[in-house]
Amino acid sequence: MIDKAKALHSLRPNAEWVIRDNELEWLDESQTQPTESEISVEQTRLQYTEDRVYPSIQEQLDMQYWDAVNGTTTWKDAIAQVKADNPKPE
């Protein structure tokens, strides 16, 4: 799971804060502190984007070329597998 610090950096890139004993101490007076729910949602979103890795564009184009030549579905199958293994969070 993506840690809280990474989610906070994503939500409030320039904010000042520290985490002590797993507790968030918000130091920034110019930005509002995100809620625990917002942080959790961002952790889930970041984890999804980290896990859902597609083949490179070069690899995908090669698959598409050979699928066209051979009448196969390698590219569609590869993309479908990534989507099946890493469904979008609700």
Residue frames as qw, qx, qy, qz and C-alpha x, y, z in Angstrom:
[[0.000, 0.888, 0.459, 0.000, 0.00, 0.00, 0.00],
 [0.322, 0.617, -0.041, 0.717, 1.14, 3.52, -0.77],
 [0.417, -0.329, -0.543, 0.651, 2.23, 5.28, 2.40],
 [0.060, -0.869, -0.437, 0.223, 0.51, 8.31, 3.86],
 [0.275, -0.624, 0.200, 0.703, 3.45, 10.63, 3.10],
 [0.233, 0.038, 0.687, 0.687, 3.31, 9.90, -0.62],
 [0.021, 0.684, 0.703, 0.194, -0.45, 10.55, -0.66],
 [0.204, -0.842, -0.231, 0.442, 0.02, 13.83, 1.22],
 [0.283, -0.394, 0.411, 0.772, 2.70, 14.96, -1.23],
 [0.148, 0.307, 0.759, 0.555, 0.31, 14.20, -4.06],
 [0.097, -0.782, -0.616, -0.013, -2.66, 15.98, -2.46],
 [0.146, -0.986, -0.025, 0.072, -0.81, 19.04, -1.16],
 [0.816, 0.367, -0.122, 0.429, 2.57, 19.22, -2.97],
 [0.306, 0.546, -0.280, 0.728, 3.92, 22.29, -1.16],
 [0.611, -0.700, -0.122, -0.350, 2.33, 21.83, 2.25],
 [0.144, 0.494, -0.708, 0.484, 4.28, 21.68, 5.48],
 [0.854, -0.353, -0.001, -0.382, 3.58, 18.75, 7.78],
 [0.098, 0.451, -0.871, 0.170, 5.26, 15.96, 9.71],
 [0.858, -0.226, -0.364, -0.284, 4.27, 12.46, 10.72],
 [0.026, -0.480, 0.737, -0.475, 5.27, 11.53, 14.27],
 [0.282, -0.013, 0.893, -0.350, 4.42, 8.16, 15.75],
 [0.103, 0.330, 0.865, 0.363, 2.14, 7.56, 12.77],
 [0.037, 0.799, 0.508, -0.320, 0.17, 10.74, 13.59],
 [0.393, 0.562, 0.278, 0.673, -0.06, 13.61, 11.13],
 [0.250, -0.674, -0.254, 0.647, 0.88, 17.03, 12.47],
 [0.408, 0.729, 0.377, 0.401, -0.26, 19.73, 10.04],
 [0.440, -0.444, -0.081, 0.776, 2.04, 22.76, 10.07],
 [0.197, 0.221, 0.444, 0.846, 0.84, 24.61, 7.00],
 [0.121, 0.522, 0.484, -0.692, -1.39, 27.60, 7.68],
 [0.260, 0.402, -0.314, -0.820, -1.94, 28.42, 4.01],
 [0.494, 0.050, -0.738, -0.457, -3.47, 25.07, 3.01],
 [0.768, -0.304, 0.176, -0.535, -6.21, 23.02, 4.57],
 [0.261, -0.321, 0.908, -0.071, -5.34, 19.64, 6.01],
 [0.563, 0.023, -0.650, -0.510, -6.79, 16.78, 3.99],
 [0.783, -0.308, 0.256, -0.477, -9.17, 14.46, 5.80],
 [0.456, -0.293, 0.840, 0.026, -8.24, 10.85, 6.55],
 [0.710, 0.460, 0.516, -0.133, -10.82, 9.85, 3.93],
 [0.457, 0.860, -0.166, -0.156, -9.17, 12.06, 1.28],
 [0.129, -0.662, 0.735, 0.069, -5.77, 10.61, 2.15],
 [0.616, -0.014, 0.784, -0.073, -7.10, 7.05, 1.95],
 [0.685, 0.655, 0.280, -0.151, -8.74, 7.69, -1.43],
 [0.289, 0.861, -0.402, -0.117, -5.48, 9.17, -2.74],
 [0.373, -0.449, 0.811, 0.022, -3.50, 6.18, -1.45],
 [0.706, 0.283, 0.643, -0.086, -5.86, 3.87, -3.34],
 [0.558, 0.816, 0.035, -0.147, -5.62, 5.98, -6.51],
 [0.054, 0.797, -0.594, -0.096, -1.82, 6.07, -6.39],
 [0.534, -0.226, 0.815, -0.014, -1.62, 2.34, -5.75],
 [0.725, 0.515, 0.439, -0.128, -3.89, 1.68, -8.72],
 [0.459, 0.861, -0.196, -0.096, -1.76, 3.82, -11.04],
 [0.178, -0.663, 0.727, 0.031, 1.40, 2.15, -9.74],
 [0.596, -0.052, 0.798, -0.071, 0.07, -1.40, -10.19],
 [0.688, 0.591, 0.403, -0.122, -1.73, -0.98, -13.50],
 [0.151, -0.633, 0.522, 0.552, 1.28, -1.05, -15.81],
 [0.814, 0.532, 0.142, -0.185, 0.75, -1.61, -19.49],
 [0.782, 0.059, 0.300, 0.543, 3.39, -2.85, -21.93],
 [0.182, -0.482, 0.176, 0.838, 5.43, -0.02, -23.46],
 [0.540, 0.656, 0.036, -0.527, 4.05, 1.72, -26.54],
 [0.238, 0.543, -0.735, -0.330, 6.78, 0.07, -28.63],
 [0.174, -0.032, 0.980, -0.093, 5.74, -3.36, -27.35],
 [0.482, 0.483, 0.554, -0.477, 2.07, -2.61, -27.97],
 [0.472, 0.666, -0.259, -0.516, 2.73, -1.46, -31.53],
 [0.108, 0.372, -0.902, -0.190, 4.77, -4.60, -32.18],
 [0.330, 0.193, 0.882, -0.276, 1.92, -6.75, -30.80],
 [0.514, 0.609, 0.262, -0.544, -0.58, -4.91, -33.01],
 [0.337, 0.593, -0.580, -0.446, 1.59, -5.38, -36.09],
 [0.041, 0.189, -0.979, -0.064, 2.01, -9.10, -35.52],
 [0.420, 0.351, 0.707, -0.448, -1.68, -9.46, -34.67],
 [0.528, 0.637, -0.052, -0.559, -2.51, -7.88, -38.05],
 [0.283, 0.500, -0.764, -0.293, -0.04, -10.14, -39.85],
 [0.095, 0.092, -0.988, 0.085, -1.01, -13.35, -38.05],
 [0.537, -0.379, -0.471, -0.588, -4.69, -12.74, -37.35],
 [0.512, -0.241, -0.715, 0.411, -4.09, -13.08, -33.59],
 [0.311, -0.841, -0.229, -0.377, -5.32, -11.07, -30.57],
 [0.675, -0.076, -0.418, 0.603, -2.12, -10.82, -28.53],
 [0.092, 0.281, -0.150, 0.943, -2.44, -7.06, -27.97],
 [0.563, -0.449, -0.204, -0.663, -6.12, -7.18, -26.92],
 [0.840, -0.300, -0.447, 0.071, -5.37, -10.12, -24.64],
 [0.534, 0.054, -0.383, 0.752, -2.42, -8.33, -22.99],
 [0.138, -0.333, 0.078, -0.930, -4.42, -5.15, -22.35],
 [0.716, -0.402, -0.326, -0.469, -7.43, -7.13, -21.07],
 [0.778, -0.182, -0.508, 0.322, -5.16, -9.03, -18.66],
 [0.264, 0.152, -0.328, 0.894, -3.73, -5.83, -17.18],
 [0.411, -0.344, -0.074, -0.841, -7.25, -4.48, -16.70],
 [0.813, -0.311, -0.436, -0.229, -8.50, -7.74, -15.18],
 [0.691, -0.083, -0.493, 0.522, -5.53, -7.99, -12.79],
 [0.236, -0.193, -0.301, 0.904, -5.89, -4.36, -11.67],
 [0.000, 0.715, 0.631, 0.302, -9.53, -3.19, -11.80],
 [0.021, 0.525, -0.063, 0.848, -10.28, 0.46, -11.22],
 [0.121, -0.190, -0.744, 0.629, -11.08, 1.23, -7.58],
 [0.090, -0.705, -0.679, -0.182, -14.71, 2.04, -6.78]]
